[in-house]
Amino acid sequence: MDKNIKKTLRRDRIRRRIRSTIKGTAERPRLCVYKSNKNIYAQLVNDRLGHTLAAVSTESEGVADEVQDMSKKEAAEVVGKQLAELAKDQGLEKAVFDRSGYKYHGVVKALAEGAREGGLDF
């Protein structure tokens, strides 16, 4: 089996295991992270209703110009802060962090720390 397929399958198993225990609610939504090779995406999800409450990525309107010349870690921190601001606007202060099978390391860690700096508690 190809090495990249093995990595993807492993991450999917971890993601399913995490998702079975973590559920987002209206008071405490799930902050889920997805990263591609170029961008990072974060969203707050209410799993009970199946609604996305807020979403930000490095491709979002206000963020794309700001992160253009930054490293991936710095850009992820900006995305986290921006998501925390959107959450505050909706009256959300707490969240449950879902790393989607990625290691809590590098870009994922930078996004989480940025969200914490922005005022989200998880």
N, C-alpha and C positions, 0 to 999 in steps of 0.2 A: 504494500500500500504506500502511496506517495506520502512524504513527510508532511506536506501542507494539509492533506486530507486528514491525517492522524491528528494534527493540531486542532483542526476545526471540529472534528468529532469529539475530542477531549473537552474543548471549550463548551460545546453543546451539552455534554453530559453534566458538566459543572453548572452551567446556566440553568438547566432543568432542575437540578438539585437545589440550587439557591432559590429559584422561583417557586418551588413547592413550599418553602417555609416563609418567604417574604411576600406580604400582600400590602398593596397601597390602599389607603382609605381617603376619604375626603379631608379628614383632619390631619392625616399623616401620609401623604402620597409617596409613591416609590420613585426615587430618583434613579433612573436607569441610564447607563452609559453605553455608547457604541463608538468604536474607533475604527477608522479606515486608515489606509496608509498616509493619506493627506489631511484628513479632517477628523474632528471629534464632535460627537453629538450627545446632547443630554436632554432628558425630558422628565417632567413630573407627571406620573400616571396614577389615576384613581382606578384601581383594578376592579372594584365592586361595580362601577358603572361602565368601565371600559373606555374612559375618557382621558385624553391628554390635557392636562391643566396648563402646562407651559412647556415650551421647547426652545432650545437655543443650540446653535452649532457655529462652527467657524465660518460657515457659509451664510449665516443670517445677516440681514441688512445692516444693522448697526455694528456688528462685530467684525465683518469681513474686512472693512477698511482699517480697523484698529489693529488687527492681528496680522496684517499683510507681511510685515518684515520681522515678525517675532519667531522664536523657536516654538516647537510644538508644545513644550511644557508651559511656556509663558502664555501661549494662546489658550491652552486648556484652563489655565487659572482665570483668564478673562471670561471664558465661557461659563465657568462656575460662578463667578461674581455676578454676571449678567442674569443667570438663572435664579440666583438668590434674590436679586432685585425684582424680577418678575413674580417670584413667590411672595415677596413682601407686599407687592401691589395687590395680590389676591388674598392677603391676610393669612398666609401660610408661614409658619415659623419652624415646623418640624417636618422631617422626611425620613424615609427608610432608604438606605443606600444599597443599590443593586449594581454590582460591578460587572454583571453579565459574563462571568467566567474569566474575565481578565484578572491578572495579578494586580494587587493593590500596590502599584509601583509605577514610577515614571509619570506618564500623561494622566492616567486614571487617578493617581494620588494627587497630582497638581489640580485637577478638576475638583476633587473632593475638598481640598484645602481652600481653594478659591470660593467654593460654595459656603464653607464654614466662615471664612472671612466676611463674606457678604451677609451673613446673619442666619443661614440655615443651620438647624441643630439636628445632627444625626450621629 
